[in-house]
Amino acid sequence: MLTDLSPLIAATTRWLTGAYPAGGGALASALCEVQARQAVTVAAWLRYPTEIDAALVTMAGPGGSGRLDWITGAEQSADTPAAEWAWRTWVDEVVASWAAALLTDPELAGLAVDALAHGEHAGRTPVEFRRLLTPDDGDRTAAALLRHPDLVAPVAGLHHAQLRDRLDPGRALAA
């Protein structure tokens, strides 16, 4: 059973950095991508906290970037070759929304990383998420668009309530 979320993480990261690109060259692009990847990884691990969840999304597919493209105005034309858009089928809208919220709200990002300590991804240390949790000035400059609350609000707001519910320690579990 395939339980690796890396295709989903890679595609969703690619979508976020394409929708909210870095300015300032190769180093800025790399710093922006690292921050996006860390946020997407945290969001994916929260969304799919068990191996069974990861296996199910791998089998069924995450849904694609259709609505995200429409919201940001990045829709593909009908004559776009499949090789240029096929990766978008691995974009997870909820993960992208949660990642955008984490990038714009440091407190929420901290809660999200802390929540991972109680899941199957617990073997990973928060140090891996330094650029998400404690970005320096270079990180903030590189990801200025990606971390701008007003610019990412249409994406971050899509599933913000679900993220808050997931992070609420007092929430009741379904029976």
LOVEX-257520 format. One record per atom (N, C-alpha, C): residue number from 1; residue in three letters; atom name; z negated, y, x. Coordinates in nm, 2 decimals. Last residue first. Layout:
BEGIN
<NUM,Ala,CA,<Z,Y,X>>
...
//
This chain:
BEGIN
<175,Ala,N,<-1.65,0.96,-1.82>>
<175,Ala,CA,<-1.70,0.82,-1.83>>
<175,Ala,C,<-1.59,0.72,-1.85>>
<174,Ala,N,<-1.62,1.22,-1.58>>
<174,Ala,CA,<-1.57,1.15,-1.69>>
<174,Ala,C,<-1.62,1.00,-1.70>>
<173,Leu,N,<-1.90,1.40,-1.46>>
<173,Leu,CA,<-1.79,1.31,-1.43>>
<173,Leu,C,<-1.75,1.24,-1.56>>
<172,Ala,N,<-1.99,1.74,-1.48>>
<172,Ala,CA,<-2.00,1.61,-1.53>>
<172,Ala,C,<-1.88,1.52,-1.50>>
<171,Arg,N,<-2.08,1.95,-1.20>>
<171,Arg,CA,<-1.98,1.91,-1.31>>
<171,Arg,C,<-2.01,1.77,-1.35>>
<170,Gly,N,<-2.23,2.07,-1.01>>
<170,Gly,CA,<-2.29,2.02,-1.13>>
<170,Gly,C,<-2.20,1.97,-1.24>>
<169,Pro,N,<-2.06,2.15,-0.80>>
<169,Pro,CA,<-2.15,2.04,-0.78>>
<169,Pro,C,<-2.22,1.98,-0.90>>
<168,Asp,N,<-1.74,2.24,-0.82>>
<168,Asp,CA,<-1.86,2.27,-0.89>>
<168,Asp,C,<-1.95,2.14,-0.88>>
<167,Leu,N,<-1.49,2.17,-0.73>>
<167,Leu,CA,<-1.59,2.21,-0.63>>
<167,Leu,C,<-1.73,2.24,-0.69>>
<166,Arg,N,<-1.34,2.12,-0.96>>
<166,Arg,CA,<-1.36,2.01,-0.85>>
<166,Arg,C,<-1.47,2.05,-0.76>>
<165,Asp,N,<-1.35,2.37,-1.08>>
<165,Asp,CA,<-1.41,2.25,-1.15>>
<165,Asp,C,<-1.44,2.14,-1.04>>
<164,Arg,N,<-1.19,2.51,-0.90>>
<164,Arg,CA,<-1.33,2.55,-0.92>>
<164,Arg,C,<-1.41,2.44,-0.99>>
<163,Leu,N,<-0.95,2.38,-0.94>>
<163,Leu,CA,<-1.01,2.38,-0.81>>
<163,Leu,C,<-1.16,2.41,-0.82>>
<162,Gln,N,<-0.90,2.44,-1.21>>
<162,Gln,CA,<-0.92,2.30,-1.17>>
<162,Gln,C,<-0.99,2.29,-1.04>>
<161,Ala,N,<-0.87,2.72,-1.19>>
<161,Ala,CA,<-0.98,2.67,-1.27>>
<161,Ala,C,<-1.00,2.52,-1.23>>
<160,His,N,<-0.63,2.74,-1.03>>
<160,His,CA,<-0.75,2.79,-0.98>>
<160,His,C,<-0.87,2.73,-1.06>>
<159,His,N,<-0.36,2.68,-1.07>>
<159,His,CA,<-0.46,2.57,-1.09>>
<159,His,C,<-0.60,2.61,-1.03>>
<158,Leu,N,<-0.24,2.94,-1.06>>
<158,Leu,CA,<-0.19,2.83,-1.14>>
<158,Leu,C,<-0.29,2.72,-1.17>>
<157,Gly,N,<-0.33,3.12,-0.87>>
<157,Gly,CA,<-0.38,3.12,-1.01>>
<157,Gly,C,<-0.34,3.01,-1.10>>
<156,Ala,N,<-0.17,3.09,-0.65>>
<156,Ala,CA,<-0.31,3.05,-0.64>>
<156,Ala,C,<-0.37,3.04,-0.78>>
<155,Val,N,<0.08,3.20,-0.75>>
<155,Val,CA,<0.07,3.06,-0.71>>
<155,Val,C,<-0.08,3.01,-0.71>>
<154,Pro,N,<0.02,3.47,-0.80>>
<154,Pro,CA,<0.09,3.38,-0.90>>
<154,Pro,C,<0.08,3.23,-0.87>>
<153,Ala,N,<-0.12,3.55,-0.56>>
<153,Ala,CA,<-0.19,3.53,-0.69>>
<153,Ala,C,<-0.11,3.45,-0.79>>
<152,Val,N,<-0.01,3.61,-0.32>>
<152,Val,CA,<-0.01,3.47,-0.36>>
<152,Val,C,<-0.08,3.44,-0.49>>
<151,Leu,N,<-0.03,3.89,-0.32>>
<151,Leu,CA,<0.10,3.83,-0.31>>
<151,Leu,C,<0.10,3.68,-0.35>>
<150,Asp,N,<-0.30,3.94,-0.34>>
<150,Asp,CA,<-0.21,3.99,-0.45>>
<150,Asp,C,<-0.08,3.92,-0.44>>
<149,Pro,N,<-0.41,3.82,-0.11>>
<149,Pro,CA,<-0.45,3.78,-0.24>>
<149,Pro,C,<-0.35,3.82,-0.35>>
<148,His,N,<-0.26,3.71,0.17>>
<148,His,CA,<-0.27,3.83,0.09>>
<148,His,C,<-0.30,3.79,-0.05>>
<147,Arg,N,<-0.20,3.50,0.34>>
<147,Arg,CA,<-0.34,3.53,0.31>>
<147,Arg,C,<-0.36,3.65,0.22>>
<146,Leu,N,<0.07,3.51,0.37>>
<146,Leu,CA,<0.01,3.39,0.31>>
<146,Leu,C,<-0.14,3.41,0.27>>
<145,Leu,N,<0.11,3.76,0.49>>
<145,Leu,CA,<0.16,3.73,0.36>>
<145,Leu,C,<0.09,3.62,0.29>>
<144,Ala,N,<-0.03,3.71,0.74>>
<144,Ala,CA,<-0.06,3.83,0.65>>
<144,Ala,C,<-0.01,3.80,0.51>>
<143,Ala,N,<-0.05,3.53,0.95>>
<143,Ala,CA,<-0.03,3.48,0.81>>
<143,Ala,C,<-0.07,3.59,0.71>>
<142,Ala,N,<-0.07,3.68,1.18>>
<142,Ala,CA,<0.04,3.59,1.17>>
<142,Ala,C,<0.06,3.54,1.02>>
<141,Thr,N,<-0.31,3.82,1.13>>
<141,Thr,CA,<-0.19,3.90,1.14>>
<141,Thr,C,<-0.07,3.80,1.12>>
<140,Arg,N,<-0.49,3.61,1.12>>
<140,Arg,CA,<-0.48,3.69,1.00>>
<140,Arg,C,<-0.34,3.77,1.01>>
<139,Asp,N,<-0.47,3.52,1.39>>
<139,Asp,CA,<-0.44,3.43,1.27>>
<139,Asp,C,<-0.41,3.51,1.15>>
<138,Gly,N,<-0.56,3.74,1.53>>
<138,Gly,CA,<-0.42,3.69,1.55>>
<138,Gly,C,<-0.38,3.60,1.43>>
<137,Asp,N,<-0.82,3.76,1.45>>
<137,Asp,CA,<-0.73,3.87,1.41>>
<137,Asp,C,<-0.58,3.82,1.43>>
<136,Asp,N,<-0.91,3.42,1.33>>
<136,Asp,CA,<-0.93,3.54,1.42>>
<136,Asp,C,<-0.82,3.65,1.38>>
<135,Pro,N,<-1.06,3.24,1.07>>
<135,Pro,CA,<-0.94,3.29,1.14>>
<135,Pro,C,<-0.97,3.41,1.22>>
<134,Thr,N,<-1.24,3.02,0.98>>
<134,Thr,CA,<-1.28,3.13,1.06>>
<134,Thr,C,<-1.15,3.19,1.14>>
<133,Leu,N,<-1.11,2.83,0.81>>
<133,Leu,CA,<-1.24,2.88,0.79>>
<133,Leu,C,<-1.28,3.01,0.86>>
<132,Leu,N,<-0.85,2.78,0.92>>
<132,Leu,CA,<-0.87,2.81,0.78>>
<132,Leu,C,<-1.00,2.88,0.75>>
<131,Arg,N,<-0.90,2.74,1.19>>
<131,Arg,CA,<-0.81,2.85,1.15>>
<131,Arg,C,<-0.81,2.88,1.00>>
<130,Arg,N,<-1.08,2.51,1.17>>
<130,Arg,CA,<-1.12,2.64,1.22>>
<130,Arg,C,<-1.03,2.75,1.18>>
<129,Phe,N,<-1.07,2.25,1.09>>
<129,Phe,CA,<-1.02,2.35,1.00>>
<129,Phe,C,<-1.06,2.49,1.04>>
<128,Glu,N,<-1.18,2.08,1.27>>
<128,Glu,CA,<-1.04,2.07,1.25>>
<128,Glu,C,<-0.98,2.18,1.16>>
<127,Val,N,<-1.45,2.12,1.23>>
<127,Val,CA,<-1.39,2.18,1.34>>
<127,Val,C,<-1.23,2.18,1.33>>
<126,Pro,N,<-1.54,1.94,1.03>>
<126,Pro,CA,<-1.49,2.08,0.99>>
<126,Pro,C,<-1.42,2.16,1.10>>
<125,Thr,N,<-1.40,1.61,1.10>>
<125,Thr,CA,<-1.51,1.72,1.12>>
<125,Thr,C,<-1.45,1.85,1.07>>
<124,Arg,N,<-1.36,1.31,0.92>>
<124,Arg,CA,<-1.30,1.43,0.98>>
<124,Arg,C,<-1.40,1.54,0.99>>
<123,Gly,N,<-1.48,1.12,0.77>>
<123,Gly,CA,<-1.48,1.10,0.91>>
<123,Gly,C,<-1.42,1.22,0.99>>
<122,Ala,N,<-1.44,1.17,0.49>>
<122,Ala,CA,<-1.56,1.22,0.56>>
<122,Ala,C,<-1.56,1.20,0.71>>
<121,His,N,<-1.25,1.09,0.31>>
<121,His,CA,<-1.20,1.16,0.43>>
<121,His,C,<-1.31,1.22,0.52>>
<120,Glu,N,<-1.38,1.00,0.09>>
<120,Glu,CA,<-1.33,0.90,0.19>>
<120,Glu,C,<-1.27,0.97,0.31>>
<119,Gly,N,<-1.64,1.26,0.05>>
<119,Gly,CA,<-1.53,1.17,0.01>>
<119,Gly,C,<-1.49,1.07,0.12>>
<118,His,N,<-1.82,1.44,0.14>>
<118,His,CA,<-1.87,1.34,0.04>>
<118,His,C,<-1.76,1.24,0.00>>
<117,Ala,N,<-1.70,1.63,0.29>>
<117,Ala,CA,<-1.80,1.55,0.35>>
<117,Ala,C,<-1.85,1.43,0.26>>
<116,Leu,N,<-1.55,1.79,0.13>>
<116,Leu,CA,<-1.48,1.67,0.19>>
<116,Leu,C,<-1.58,1.58,0.25>>
<115,Ala,N,<-1.71,2.00,0.06>>
<115,Ala,CA,<-1.69,1.89,-0.04>>
<115,Ala,C,<-1.63,1.77,0.02>>
<114,Asp,N,<-1.67,2.17,0.28>>
<114,Asp,CA,<-1.80,2.10,0.26>>
<114,Asp,C,<-1.79,1.98,0.17>>
<113,Val,N,<-1.41,2.26,0.22>>
<113,Val,CA,<-1.43,2.18,0.34>>
<113,Val,C,<-1.57,2.10,0.33>>
<112,Ala,N,<-1.48,2.40,-0.02>>
<112,Ala,CA,<-1.38,2.29,-0.02>>
<112,Ala,C,<-1.40,2.20,0.10>>
<111,Leu,N,<-1.65,2.60,0.07>>
<111,Leu,CA,<-1.70,2.50,-0.03>>
<111,Leu,C,<-1.61,2.38,-0.03>>
<110,Gly,N,<-1.48,2.74,0.24>>
<110,Gly,CA,<-1.60,2.68,0.29>>
<110,Gly,C,<-1.65,2.57,0.20>>
<109,Ala,N,<-1.29,2.83,0.05>>
<109,Ala,CA,<-1.25,2.74,0.16>>
<109,Ala,C,<-1.37,2.67,0.22>>
<108,Leu,N,<-1.45,3.01,-0.09>>
<108,Leu,CA,<-1.40,2.89,-0.16>>
<108,Leu,C,<-1.35,2.79,-0.05>>
<107,Glu,N,<-1.49,3.20,0.10>>
<107,Glu,CA,<-1.61,3.13,0.04>>
<107,Glu,C,<-1.56,3.00,-0.02>>
<106,Pro,N,<-1.23,3.30,0.15>>
<106,Pro,CA,<-1.31,3.23,0.26>>
<106,Pro,C,<-1.43,3.15,0.20>>
<105,Asp,N,<-0.95,3.30,-0.01>>
<105,Asp,CA,<-1.09,3.31,-0.05>>
<105,Asp,C,<-1.18,3.23,0.05>>
<104,Thr,N,<-0.69,3.26,0.06>>
<104,Thr,CA,<-0.72,3.39,0.02>>
<104,Thr,C,<-0.87,3.41,-0.01>>
<103,Leu,N,<-0.67,2.99,0.12>>
<103,Leu,CA,<-0.63,3.08,0.22>>
<103,Leu,C,<-0.67,3.23,0.19>>
<102,Leu,N,<-0.74,2.87,-0.13>>
<102,Leu,CA,<-0.83,2.86,-0.01>>
<102,Leu,C,<-0.80,2.96,0.10>>
<101,Ala,N,<-0.52,2.94,-0.28>>
<101,Ala,CA,<-0.65,2.99,-0.32>>
<101,Ala,C,<-0.75,2.98,-0.20>>
<100,Ala,N,<-0.32,2.79,-0.15>>
<100,Ala,CA,<-0.31,2.93,-0.16>>
<100,Ala,C,<-0.44,3.00,-0.19>>
<99,Ala,N,<-0.42,2.53,-0.20>>
<99,Ala,CA,<-0.42,2.58,-0.07>>
<99,Ala,C,<-0.40,2.73,-0.06>>
<98,Trp,N,<-0.39,2.52,-0.48>>
<98,Trp,CA,<-0.52,2.51,-0.43>>
<98,Trp,C,<-0.52,2.57,-0.28>>
<97,Ser,N,<-0.11,2.53,-0.50>>
<97,Ser,CA,<-0.19,2.63,-0.56>>
<97,Ser,C,<-0.33,2.64,-0.50>>
<96,Ala,N,<-0.04,2.30,-0.35>>
<96,Ala,CA,<0.01,2.43,-0.31>>
<96,Ala,C,<-0.08,2.54,-0.37>>
<95,Val,N,<-0.16,2.11,-0.52>>
<95,Val,CA,<-0.20,2.12,-0.38>>
<95,Val,C,<-0.16,2.26,-0.32>>
<94,Val,N,<0.00,2.15,-0.75>>
<94,Val,CA,<-0.15,2.17,-0.75>>
<94,Val,C,<-0.20,2.19,-0.61>>
<93,Glu,N,<0.26,2.08,-0.66>>
<93,Glu,CA,<0.23,2.21,-0.71>>
<93,Glu,C,<0.08,2.24,-0.71>>
<92,Asp,N,<0.37,1.93,-0.38>>
<92,Asp,CA,<0.27,1.91,-0.49>>
<92,Asp,C,<0.23,2.05,-0.54>>
<91,Val,N,<0.68,1.83,-0.26>>
<91,Val,CA,<0.58,1.94,-0.28>>
<91,Val,C,<0.50,1.91,-0.40>>
<90,Trp,N,<0.87,1.64,-0.25>>
<90,Trp,CA,<0.74,1.60,-0.21>>
<90,Trp,C,<0.64,1.71,-0.21>>
<89,Thr,N,<1.10,1.76,-0.33>>
<89,Thr,CA,<1.05,1.67,-0.42>>
<89,Thr,C,<0.91,1.62,-0.38>>
<88,Arg,N,<1.19,1.91,-0.11>>
<88,Arg,CA,<1.11,1.98,-0.21>>
<88,Arg,C,<1.05,1.88,-0.32>>
<87,Trp,N,<1.36,1.75,0.04>>
<87,Trp,CA,<1.22,1.76,0.08>>
<87,Trp,C,<1.13,1.82,-0.03>>
<86,Ala,N,<1.61,1.81,-0.09>>
<86,Ala,CA,<1.54,1.68,-0.12>>
<86,Ala,C,<1.39,1.69,-0.07>>
<85,Trp,N,<1.75,2.04,-0.02>>
<85,Trp,CA,<1.64,2.05,-0.11>>
<85,Trp,C,<1.56,1.92,-0.14>>
<84,Glu,N,<1.94,1.97,0.17>>
<84,Glu,CA,<1.87,2.10,0.19>>
<84,Glu,C,<1.75,2.11,0.09>>
<83,Ala,N,<2.06,1.74,0.08>>
<83,Ala,CA,<1.99,1.74,0.21>>
<83,Ala,C,<1.91,1.86,0.23>>
<82,Ala,N,<2.20,1.83,-0.15>>
<82,Ala,CA,<2.08,1.75,-0.16>>
<82,Ala,C,<2.00,1.75,-0.03>>
<81,Pro,N,<2.34,2.16,-0.14>>
<81,Pro,CA,<2.35,2.02,-0.10>>
<81,Pro,C,<2.21,1.95,-0.11>>
<80,Thr,N,<2.37,2.36,-0.42>>
<80,Thr,CA,<2.29,2.34,-0.29>>
<80,Thr,C,<2.30,2.19,-0.26>>
<79,Asp,N,<2.48,2.42,-0.66>>
<79,Asp,CA,<2.57,2.37,-0.56>>
<79,Asp,C,<2.50,2.35,-0.42>>
<78,Ala,N,<2.28,2.53,-0.82>>
<78,Ala,CA,<2.33,2.39,-0.85>>
<78,Ala,C,<2.42,2.34,-0.74>>
<77,Ser,N,<2.03,2.68,-0.61>>
<77,Ser,CA,<2.15,2.69,-0.70>>
<77,Ser,C,<2.20,2.54,-0.72>>
<76,Gln,N,<1.67,2.69,-0.63>>
<76,Gln,CA,<1.79,2.64,-0.57>>
<76,Gln,C,<1.91,2.65,-0.66>>
<75,Glu,N,<1.44,2.96,-0.65>>
<75,Glu,CA,<1.51,2.85,-0.71>>
<75,Glu,C,<1.64,2.82,-0.64>>
<74,Ala,N,<1.25,3.15,-0.57>>
<74,Ala,CA,<1.32,3.07,-0.47>>
<74,Ala,C,<1.40,2.95,-0.53>>
<73,Gly,N,<1.07,3.30,-0.72>>
<73,Gly,CA,<1.21,3.34,-0.72>>
<73,Gly,C,<1.29,3.27,-0.61>>
<72,Thr,N,<0.82,3.21,-0.77>>
<72,Thr,CA,<0.84,3.29,-0.65>>
<72,Thr,C,<0.99,3.34,-0.63>>
<71,Ile,N,<0.85,3.06,-1.00>>
<71,Ile,CA,<0.75,3.16,-1.00>>
<71,Ile,C,<0.78,3.26,-0.88>>
<70,Trp,N,<1.05,2.87,-0.92>>
<70,Trp,CA,<1.08,2.96,-1.03>>
<70,Trp,C,<0.98,3.08,-1.02>>
<69,Asp,N,<0.91,2.73,-0.72>>
<69,Asp,CA,<1.03,2.80,-0.69>>
<69,Asp,C,<1.06,2.91,-0.79>>
<68,Leu,N,<0.71,2.62,-0.88>>
<68,Leu,CA,<0.67,2.71,-0.78>>
<68,Leu,C,<0.79,2.79,-0.73>>
<67,Arg,N,<0.86,2.45,-1.04>>
<67,Arg,CA,<0.79,2.56,-1.11>>
<67,Arg,C,<0.75,2.67,-1.00>>
<66,Gly,N,<0.97,2.27,-0.83>>
<66,Gly,CA,<1.05,2.34,-0.93>>
<66,Gly,C,<0.98,2.46,-0.99>>
<65,Ser,N,<0.87,2.11,-0.63>>
<65,Ser,CA,<0.85,2.25,-0.62>>
<65,Ser,C,<0.92,2.33,-0.73>>
<64,Gly,N,<0.72,1.79,-0.72>>
<64,Gly,CA,<0.82,1.88,-0.67>>
<64,Gly,C,<0.79,2.02,-0.68>>
<63,Gly,N,<0.57,1.55,-0.78>>
<63,Gly,CA,<0.63,1.64,-0.89>>
<63,Gly,C,<0.73,1.74,-0.84>>
<62,Pro,N,<0.48,1.35,-0.62>>
<62,Pro,CA,<0.39,1.46,-0.65>>
<62,Pro,C,<0.45,1.56,-0.75>>
<61,Gly,N,<0.51,1.00,-0.69>>
<61,Gly,CA,<0.57,1.13,-0.64>>
<61,Gly,C,<0.48,1.24,-0.69>>
<60,Ala,N,<0.43,0.74,-0.73>>
<60,Ala,CA,<0.48,0.82,-0.84>>
<60,Ala,C,<0.55,0.95,-0.80>>
<59,Met,N,<0.34,0.65,-0.48>>
<59,Met,CA,<0.44,0.57,-0.56>>
<59,Met,C,<0.50,0.66,-0.67>>
<58,Thr,N,<0.18,0.86,-0.39>>
<58,Thr,CA,<0.29,0.81,-0.30>>
<58,Thr,C,<0.39,0.73,-0.38>>
<57,Val,N,<-0.01,0.87,-0.59>>
<57,Val,CA,<0.08,0.98,-0.57>>
<57,Val,C,<0.20,0.95,-0.48>>
<56,Leu,N,<-0.13,0.61,-0.54>>
<56,Leu,CA,<-0.06,0.64,-0.67>>
<56,Leu,C,<0.04,0.76,-0.65>>
<55,Ala,N,<-0.23,0.64,-0.28>>
<55,Ala,CA,<-0.13,0.54,-0.31>>
<55,Ala,C,<-0.05,0.57,-0.44>>
<54,Ala,N,<-0.42,0.84,-0.33>>
<54,Ala,CA,<-0.31,0.87,-0.24>>
<54,Ala,C,<-0.20,0.77,-0.26>>
<53,Asp,N,<-0.60,0.70,-0.50>>
<53,Asp,CA,<-0.53,0.82,-0.55>>
<53,Asp,C,<-0.41,0.85,-0.46>>
<52,Ile,N,<-0.68,0.50,-0.32>>
<52,Ile,CA,<-0.60,0.46,-0.45>>
<52,Ile,C,<-0.53,0.58,-0.50>>
<51,Glu,N,<-0.82,0.64,-0.13>>
<51,Glu,CA,<-0.69,0.57,-0.09>>
<51,Glu,C,<-0.61,0.53,-0.22>>
<50,Thr,N,<-0.93,0.95,-0.28>>
<50,Thr,CA,<-0.95,0.81,-0.24>>
<50,Thr,C,<-0.81,0.75,-0.20>>
<49,Pro,N,<-0.88,1.22,-0.34>>
<49,Pro,CA,<-0.99,1.19,-0.26>>
<49,Pro,C,<-1.00,1.04,-0.21>>
<48,Tyr,N,<-0.66,1.42,-0.39>>
<48,Tyr,CA,<-0.64,1.28,-0.38>>
<48,Tyr,C,<-0.75,1.22,-0.29>>
<47,Arg,N,<-0.76,1.68,-0.39>>
<47,Arg,CA,<-0.69,1.64,-0.50>>
<47,Arg,C,<-0.67,1.49,-0.51>>
<46,Leu,N,<-0.88,1.69,-0.13>>
<46,Leu,CA,<-0.96,1.72,-0.26>>
<46,Leu,C,<-0.89,1.66,-0.38>>
<45,Trp,N,<-0.66,1.65,0.03>>
<45,Trp,CA,<-0.78,1.55,0.03>>
<45,Trp,C,<-0.87,1.57,-0.08>>
<44,Ala,N,<-0.51,1.87,-0.04>>
<44,Ala,CA,<-0.46,1.73,-0.07>>
<44,Ala,C,<-0.57,1.63,-0.07>>
<43,Ala,N,<-0.67,2.08,0.06>>
<43,Ala,CA,<-0.64,2.07,-0.08>>
<43,Ala,C,<-0.59,1.93,-0.12>>
<42,Val,N,<-0.68,2.02,0.33>>
<42,Val,CA,<-0.80,2.02,0.26>>
<42,Val,C,<-0.77,2.01,0.11>>
<41,Thr,N,<-0.40,2.05,0.38>>
<41,Thr,CA,<-0.47,1.92,0.41>>
<41,Thr,C,<-0.60,1.91,0.33>>
<40,Val,N,<-0.35,2.31,0.32>>
<40,Val,CA,<-0.28,2.21,0.24>>
<40,Val,C,<-0.36,2.07,0.26>>
<39,Ala,N,<-0.50,2.44,0.52>>
<39,Ala,CA,<-0.53,2.46,0.38>>
<39,Ala,C,<-0.47,2.35,0.29>>
<38,Gln,N,<-0.37,2.34,0.75>>
<38,Gln,CA,<-0.51,2.31,0.73>>
<38,Gln,C,<-0.55,2.33,0.58>>
<37,Arg,N,<-0.11,2.44,0.70>>
<37,Arg,CA,<-0.13,2.30,0.71>>
<37,Arg,C,<-0.28,2.26,0.69>>
<36,Ala,N,<-0.16,2.72,0.72>>
<36,Ala,CA,<-0.11,2.66,0.59>>
<36,Ala,C,<-0.13,2.51,0.59>>
<35,Gln,N,<-0.24,2.73,0.98>>
<35,Gln,CA,<-0.33,2.78,0.88>>
<35,Gln,C,<-0.29,2.71,0.74>>
<34,Val,N,<0.00,2.65,1.11>>
<34,Val,CA,<-0.13,2.58,1.13>>
<34,Val,C,<-0.23,2.61,1.02>>
<33,Glu,N,<0.18,2.84,1.03>>
<33,Glu,CA,<0.20,2.70,0.99>>
<33,Glu,C,<0.07,2.63,1.00>>
<32,Cys,N,<0.08,3.07,1.16>>
<32,Cys,CA,<0.09,3.07,1.02>>
<32,Cys,C,<0.10,2.92,0.96>>
<31,Leu,N,<0.12,2.99,1.43>>
<31,Leu,CA,<-0.02,3.02,1.38>>
<31,Leu,C,<-0.02,3.01,1.22>>
<30,Ala,N,<0.40,2.97,1.43>>
<30,Ala,CA,<0.32,2.85,1.46>>
<30,Ala,C,<0.18,2.87,1.41>>
<29,Ser,N,<0.47,3.24,1.38>>
<29,Ser,CA,<0.52,3.13,1.29>>
<29,Ser,C,<0.43,3.00,1.31>>
<28,Ala,N,<0.36,3.36,1.60>>
<28,Ala,CA,<0.31,3.40,1.47>>
<28,Ala,C,<0.35,3.29,1.37>>
<27,Leu,N,<0.52,3.25,1.80>>
<27,Leu,CA,<0.38,3.22,1.80>>
<27,Leu,C,<0.32,3.25,1.66>>
<26,Ala,N,<0.79,3.34,1.73>>
<26,Ala,CA,<0.75,3.20,1.73>>
<26,Ala,C,<0.60,3.17,1.72>>
<25,Gly,N,<0.77,3.65,1.53>>
<25,Gly,CA,<0.81,3.56,1.63>>
<25,Gly,C,<0.76,3.42,1.62>>
<24,Gly,N,<0.69,3.82,1.32>>
<24,Gly,CA,<0.65,3.85,1.46>>
<24,Gly,C,<0.68,3.74,1.56>>
<23,Gly,N,<0.56,3.69,1.02>>
<23,Gly,CA,<0.65,3.79,1.09>>
<23,Gly,C,<0.60,3.80,1.23>>
<22,Ala,N,<0.57,3.40,0.82>>
<22,Ala,CA,<0.51,3.48,0.92>>
<22,Ala,C,<0.61,3.58,0.97>>
<21,Pro,N,<0.64,3.37,0.46>>
<21,Pro,CA,<0.67,3.35,0.61>>
<21,Pro,C,<0.59,3.45,0.69>>
<20,Tyr,N,<0.60,3.23,0.20>>
<20,Tyr,CA,<0.52,3.34,0.25>>
<20,Tyr,C,<0.53,3.33,0.41>>
<19,Ala,N,<0.78,3.03,0.15>>
<19,Ala,CA,<0.76,3.13,0.05>>
<19,Ala,C,<0.69,3.25,0.10>>
<18,Gly,N,<0.76,2.88,0.38>>
<18,Gly,CA,<0.89,2.94,0.35>>
<18,Gly,C,<0.88,3.05,0.24>>
<17,Thr,N,<0.50,2.81,0.38>>
<17,Thr,CA,<0.54,2.89,0.49>>
<17,Thr,C,<0.68,2.95,0.47>>
<16,Leu,N,<0.50,2.65,0.14>>
<16,Leu,CA,<0.41,2.77,0.15>>
<16,Leu,C,<0.46,2.86,0.26>>
<15,Trp,N,<0.68,2.44,0.22>>
<15,Trp,CA,<0.71,2.53,0.10>>
<15,Trp,C,<0.63,2.66,0.12>>
<14,Arg,N,<0.55,2.32,0.43>>
<14,Arg,CA,<0.68,2.38,0.45>>
<14,Arg,C,<0.72,2.48,0.34>>
<13,Thr,N,<0.33,2.23,0.30>>
<13,Thr,CA,<0.31,2.33,0.40>>
<13,Thr,C,<0.44,2.40,0.43>>
<12,Thr,N,<0.45,2.04,0.14>>
<12,Thr,CA,<0.38,2.15,0.07>>
<12,Thr,C,<0.36,2.26,0.17>>
<11,Ala,N,<0.56,1.86,0.33>>
<11,Ala,CA,<0.65,1.93,0.24>>
<11,Ala,C,<0.58,2.05,0.18>>
<10,Ala,N,<0.32,1.77,0.46>>
<10,Ala,CA,<0.43,1.84,0.54>>
<10,Ala,C,<0.52,1.92,0.44>>
<9,Ile,N,<0.18,1.66,0.25>>
<9,Ile,CA,<0.12,1.77,0.33>>
<9,Ile,C,<0.23,1.85,0.40>>
<8,Leu,N,<0.36,1.45,0.17>>
<8,Leu,CA,<0.32,1.56,0.08>>
<8,Leu,C,<0.26,1.68,0.15>>
<7,Pro,N,<0.36,1.30,0.41>>
<7,Pro,CA,<0.49,1.36,0.36>>
<7,Pro,C,<0.46,1.47,0.26>>
<6,Ser,N,<0.08,1.24,0.45>>
<6,Ser,CA,<0.15,1.33,0.54>>
<6,Ser,C,<0.28,1.38,0.48>>
<5,Leu,N,<-0.08,1.06,0.31>>
<5,Leu,CA,<-0.04,1.19,0.24>>
<5,Leu,C,<0.04,1.28,0.33>>
<4,Asp,N,<-0.08,0.72,0.29>>
<4,Asp,CA,<-0.06,0.83,0.39>>
<4,Asp,C,<-0.01,0.96,0.31>>
<3,Thr,N,<-0.09,0.48,0.18>>
<3,Thr,CA,<-0.19,0.58,0.14>>
<3,Thr,C,<-0.18,0.70,0.22>>
<2,Leu,N,<0.09,0.21,0.07>>
<2,Leu,CA,<0.10,0.34,0.15>>
<2,Leu,C,<0.01,0.44,0.09>>
<1,Met,N,<0.00,-0.12,0.08>>
<1,Met,CA,<0.00,0.00,0.00>>
<1,Met,C,<0.00,0.12,0.09>>
//
